[in-house]
């Protein structure tokens, strides 16, 4: 497959170099009486130089050779023959051919070196990213696993000194650690789906109340220390989107709020709709973010300086990926006087409750 693509790409470049050289030669031929054949050489040489910026070396060599032969045959007197009477013109043709070849080769080499340097930089960045991910995973995996192993070991020792209350606490620790571990694995799998291009949305009819309340319920422990308010527009219609992906996006945003806002801070969720879009905002009255961080928050592996421990930096990038998979957009800004606000705008289809009842054959009471 790669060889076929390479051959097709190279063939296209040869065609481009031939067509461009011929077109420039035709233009120069129509102007040759006014600019002279020596000026034509400069124009053809400039054409080869420009082609060498965009094409690989062999199509450039083809253009250089063609332009030299065309200049000799059509422009150097006597015309329409490869015979050259003037020794100055012979020398100029040789110099033209040499300069065109050298220029094409050098420019192509420079482009290859730039490409290699770019690949080297990309490899370096990839290694850096994976090192960051590995360091994050090492910490994030070690903590819940150590908790589960330690608590399980205490329960299995059948120690009579362990009271029922202690057993209940140990089981709760195992449950919390398991959920944390499951959340980490979900984020890794979701990021893999996004990067592999395997993510396909499956829109279906759902209710915004269920999506928001489900996310809130999953985070009831983390949200218990915050003041949460939910405001949903009246007569909200049934909407069509991929409920699983959008619920996960809500969950990640809310979880992010619990991480970056202090206890007793307020978190507000609002949901509105227009004819074509679902608009959900999740805001808080915490410390907010530094201005230079706002554009980086949705970057993979990025973790805000507001929190120095925990997290892999994948949650918000997954939110962005899931929303954009629906053709939507997500943005973050600082609240005034304090706090942060995330806004999700997602294209949707809407179905009014009355329309839904009519489709289902349910009579509405007057």
HUUR-V31578 format. One record per pair of residues at least 24 apart in sequence whose ideal C-beta (glycine too) atoms are under 8 Angstrom apart, sorted by the first residue. I is the first residue (numbers start at 1). J is the second residue. Records with the same first field share a line. If there is no record, write none. Layout:
I: J  J
This chain:
10: 56  58  59
13: 55  56  58  59
14: 58  59  62
16: 51  55  59
17: 51  55  59  60  62  63  66
18: 62  63  66
20: 47  51  63
21: 47  48  51  63  66  67  70
22: 66  70
24: 67
25: 67  70  74
28: 75
29: 74  75
32: 75
37: 71  75  76  77
38: 92
40: 71  75
41: 71  75  92  96
44: 70  71  96  100
45: 96  99  100  103
48: 100  103  104
49: 103  104  107
51: 104
52: 103  104  107  108  111
53: 107  111
55: 108
56: 108
57: 104  105  108  109
60: 104  105  107  108
61: 101  104  105
63: 104
64: 97  100  101  103  104
65: 97
67: 100
68: 93  96  97  100
71: 96
129: 300  301
132: 301  313
133: 301  312
136: 301  303  311  312  313
137: 184  312
139: 309  310
140: 180  184  310  311  312
141: 181  184
143: 177  180
144: 177  178  180  181  184
145: 177  181
147: 173  174  176  177
148: 174  177  178  181
151: 177
176: 221
183: 255
184: 312
186: 248
187: 252  312  314  315  318
188: 312  314
190: 248  314  318  321  322
191: 300  314  317  318  321
194: 318  321  322  325
199: 245  321  322  325
201: 241  242  245  325  326
202: 242  244
203: 240  241  242  349
204: 240  241  242  243
205: 238  239  240  351  356
206: 238  239  240  241  243
207: 236  238  239
208: 232  236  239  271  273  278  280
209: 236
210: 243
211: 243  246  247  250
212: 250  269  271  280
214: 247
215: 247  250  251  254
216: 254  269
218: 251
219: 251  254  255  258
222: 255  258
223: 254  258  267
225: 258  263  264
226: 257  258  261  263  264  265  266  267
227: 264  265  266  267
228: 266  267  268  269
229: 266  267  268  269
230: 268  269  270  271
231: 268  269  270  271
232: 270  271
233: 271  272  273
235: 352  353
236: 271  273
237: 273  350  351  352  353
238: 350  351  352  353  356
239: 273  278  348  349  350  351
240: 348  349  350  351
241: 278  326  346  348
242: 322  325  326
245: 322  325  326
246: 322  323  326  346
248: 318  322
249: 318  319  322  323  330  344
250: 280  282
252: 315  316  318  319
253: 282  315  316  319  342  344
254: 282
255: 315
256: 315  316
257: 282  284  286
259: 307  310  311
260: 286  287  304  306  307  340
261: 285  286  287  339
262: 286  287
265: 339
273: 348  350
275: 350
276: 347  348
277: 328  345  346  347  348
278: 328  344  345  346  347  348
279: 343  344  345
280: 343  344  346
281: 341  342  343  344
282: 341  342
283: 335  339  340  341  342
284: 335  339  340  341
285: 335  338  339
286: 338  339  340
287: 338  339
288: 334  335  338  339  340
289: 332  334  340
291: 334
294: 332  333  334
297: 332
298: 330  332
319: 344
